[in-house]
Amino acid sequence: MLSAFANCFKIPELRQRILFTLAIVVVVRIGAAIPCPGINTEILAHYFRSIIEKDPTNSVIGMFNLFSGGAVENCAVFSLGIIPYISASIMLQLMTAVVPSLGKLAREEGGRQKITQYTRYATILICVFQGYFYARQFETPEHSPLLPNIAQVTTKFGPLVSFPGPMFEFTTILSLLAGTLLLMWLGEQITDKGIGNGISMVITINIVSRLPAALLQGWQMIRPPAGSTQESNVPVIAFPLMLVFLFGVIAGTIAITQAMRKVTIQYAKQVRGNKVYGGQSAFLPLKVNYSGVMPIIFAQSILLGISFMLQILPIGHYAWATQLVQSLLSGSLHYAFYIVMIFFFSYLWVSFMFNPIQIAEDVKRNGGFIPGVRPGNPTADFLEYTMTRLTLAGAIFLAILAILPMAAQTLCQIPMLTSQFFGGTSLLIMIGVMLDTMRQMETYLLQRHYDGFLKKGRIRGRSASSVPSLGQGHAVDSGNYVWLFVLVAIILIVGAVFSLV
């Protein structure tokens, strides 16, 4: 694998794409540190360190901060991140499956470009709404459900916004809107000129940027810093055990993400003139985790939305409403409702995106059939039955992965930022994006007569038969290993330094 990474820099086109992607990474991280005008960022930084990272019920703003790469903590121009564009994309994708006119438009020539244009318009509307909401919350943070207990910090350090009013709201909305549109454009540039899917890469960059701080908090849980009054009863061996557990979760997530059921399809022979066509067999890949990270995102959105609405409504001052909010955020009701919603959205997403009747018709039209299953409706019933059982296994996996961070935080007292890397949305996104990026890099390597990342088999996502046999690669010099390790060391050192600042 190390040889494959070193060989990536031997291919001029691939090297140029990698360097371009790294340059965009620098721009994304710089934008996460440029604050919006008129906000005291020191108060927000102290608020996140002293309150948010110690209270598991503050998962709303903590999750936003994680996916923005710490931009919310700095109230940076990239605070909204790429989430508005993702929300608009999901909304248009679901509407395409439900609204017949949009479904017809998606199948027409040039229809996808129009839907993409509608997605960008929806992104602007979402950004304006969320930007105004952010501005209003920053103007009156003491009464904001998004920033609970911030009065403890503002009383000591002063107001969060020095000059509130329409001008502050306008500049904040404009800054956040410009930041999201710039991120959207940078993501498209990565897709066009870089390596990997640009929009997903932006999210992964922000999540990975919090990894050094997460590791530091995990270590400080075991060994508090000098001068701290906090005492730890956790043995030192707990830190390597956490790392081993983390690697195990990552390995299991990769295995389930790549797992699929291969349904064999046999094509009948067809005689046309003096030639015989068909007679070959292929397979239809049915993924175990067909819905990906979508069920977790939907379940989180509904849970956080219900909790947030209960807080801002007039009934939020009653004791039963406060207790219900606490239960929805961290209690037993939270786990039960979370798991039920993940199962529900897993099957809902598959029902929207997987059409067994259409697949059965396409297979029959091309002269294919599944051995032992009659063409037509029996084939559709077989595919639906198979996909239902696979979705059950995928939903169980997603439910376990979703509750791992909360269980680690509640039962083992692991800091919130550290526990986010033990599962959930962030881990699924990182693994999915990295696998997709490695597939693209492997394609370049195989086309240039180099070995891929795996000597046995290929990274799934395309069949090995689609790659021509191009021979074996050559071993790299030891000097290339040195430069590769130097580059990795520089990235880790810079990340650790900035996480401590």
Rosetta blueprint (number, residue, H / E / L):
1 M L
2 L H
3 S H
4 A H
5 F H
6 A H
7 N H
8 C H
9 F L
10 K L
11 I L
12 P H
13 E H
14 L H
15 R H
16 Q H
17 R H
18 I H
19 L H
20 F H
21 T H
22 L H
23 A H
24 I H
25 V H
26 V H
27 V H
28 V H
29 R H
30 I H
31 G H
32 A L
33 A L
34 I L
35 P E
36 C L
37 P L
38 G L
39 I E
40 N L
41 T H
42 E H
43 I H
44 L H
45 A H
46 H H
47 Y H
48 F H
49 R H
50 S H
51 I L
52 I H
53 E H
54 K H
55 D L
56 P L
57 T L
58 N L
59 S H
60 V H
61 I H
62 G H
63 M H
64 F H
65 N H
66 L H
67 F H
68 S L
69 G L
70 G L
71 A H
72 V H
73 E H
74 N H
75 C L
76 A E
77 V L
78 F L
79 S L
80 L L
81 G L
82 I L
83 I H
84 P H
85 Y H
86 I H
87 S H
88 A H
89 S H
90 I H
91 M H
92 L H
93 Q H
94 L H
95 M H
96 T H
97 A H
98 V H
99 V L
100 P H
101 S H
102 L H
103 G H
104 K H
105 L H
106 A H
107 R H
108 E L
109 E L
110 G L
111 G H
112 R H
113 Q H
114 K H
115 I H
116 T H
117 Q H
118 Y H
119 T H
120 R H
121 Y H
122 A H
123 T H
124 I H
125 L H
126 I H
127 C H
128 V H
129 F H
130 Q H
131 G H
132 Y H
133 F H
134 Y H
135 A H
136 R H
137 Q H
138 F H
139 E H
140 T L
141 P H
142 E H
143 H H
144 S L
145 P L
146 L L
147 L L
148 P L
149 N L
150 I L
151 A H
152 Q H
153 V H
154 T H
155 T H
156 K H
157 F H
158 G L
159 P L
160 L L
161 V E
162 S L
163 F L
164 P L
165 G L
166 P H
167 M H
168 F H
169 E H
170 F H
171 T H
172 T H
173 I H
174 L H
175 S H
176 L H
177 L H
178 A H
179 G H
180 T H
181 L H
182 L H
183 L H
184 M H
185 W H
186 L H
187 G H
188 E H
189 Q H
190 I H
191 T H
192 D H
193 K H
194 G L
195 I L
196 G L
197 N L
198 G H
199 I H
200 S H
201 M H
202 V H
203 I H
204 T H
205 I H
206 N H
207 I H
208 V H
209 S H
210 R L
211 L H
212 P H
213 A H
214 A H
215 L H
216 L H
217 Q H
218 G H
219 W H
220 Q H
221 M H
222 I H
223 R L
224 P L
225 P L
226 A L
227 G L
228 S L
229 T L
230 Q L
231 E L
232 S L
233 N L
234 V L
235 P L
236 V L
237 I L
238 A H
239 F H
240 P H
241 L H
242 M H
243 L H
244 V H
245 F H
246 L H
247 F H
248 G H
249 V H
250 I H
251 A H
252 G H
253 T H
254 I H
255 A H
256 I H
257 T H
258 Q H
259 A L
260 M E
261 R E
262 K E
263 V E
264 T E
265 I E
266 Q E
267 Y E
268 A L
269 K L
270 Q E
271 V E
272 R E
273 G L
274 N L
275 K E
276 V E
277 Y E
278 G L
279 G L
280 Q L
281 S E
282 A E
283 F E
284 L E
285 P E
286 L E
287 K E
288 V L
289 N L
290 Y L
291 S L
292 G L
293 V L
294 M H
295 P H
296 I H
297 I H
298 F H
299 A H
300 Q H
301 S H
302 I H
303 L H
304 L H
305 G H
306 I H
307 S H
308 F H
309 M H
310 L H
311 Q H
312 I H
313 L L
314 P H
315 I H
316 G H
317 H H
318 Y L
319 A H
320 W H
321 A H
322 T H
323 Q H
324 L H
325 V H
326 Q H
327 S H
328 L H
329 L H
330 S H
331 G L
332 S H
333 L H
334 H H
335 Y H
336 A H
337 F H
338 Y H
339 I H
340 V H
341 M H
342 I H
343 F H
344 F H
345 F H
346 S H
347 Y H
348 L H
349 W H
350 V H
351 S H
352 F H
353 M H
354 F L
355 N L
356 P H
357 I H
358 Q H
359 I H
360 A H
361 E H
362 D H
363 V H
364 K H
365 R H
366 N L
367 G L
368 G E
369 F E
370 I L
371 P L
372 G L
373 V L
374 R L
375 P L
376 G L
377 N H
378 P H
379 T H
380 A H
381 D H
382 F H
383 L H
384 E H
385 Y H
386 T H
387 M H
388 T H
389 R H
390 L H
391 T H
392 L H
393 A H
394 G H
395 A H
396 I H
397 F H
398 L H
399 A H
400 I H
401 L H
402 A H
403 I H
404 L H
405 P H
406 M H
407 A H
408 A H
409 Q H
410 T H
411 L H
412 C L
413 Q L
414 I L
415 P L
416 M H
417 L H
418 T H
419 S H
420 Q H
421 F H
422 F H
423 G L
424 G H
425 T H
426 S H
427 L H
428 L H
429 I H
430 M H
431 I H
432 G H
433 V H
434 M H
435 L H
436 D H
437 T H
438 M H
439 R H
440 Q H
441 M H
442 E H
443 T H
444 Y H
445 L H
446 L H
447 Q H
448 R L
449 H L
450 Y L
451 D L
452 G L
453 F L
454 L L
455 K L
456 K L
457 G L
458 R L
459 I L
460 R L
461 G L
462 R L
463 S L
464 A H
465 S H
466 S H
467 V L
468 P L
469 S L
470 L L
471 G L
472 Q L
473 G L
474 H L
475 A L
476 V L
477 D L
478 S H
479 G H
480 N H
481 Y H
482 V H
483 W H
484 L H
485 F H
486 V H
487 L H
488 V H
489 A H
490 I H
491 I H
492 L H
493 I H
494 V H
495 G H
496 A H
497 V H
498 F H
499 S H
500 L H
501 V L
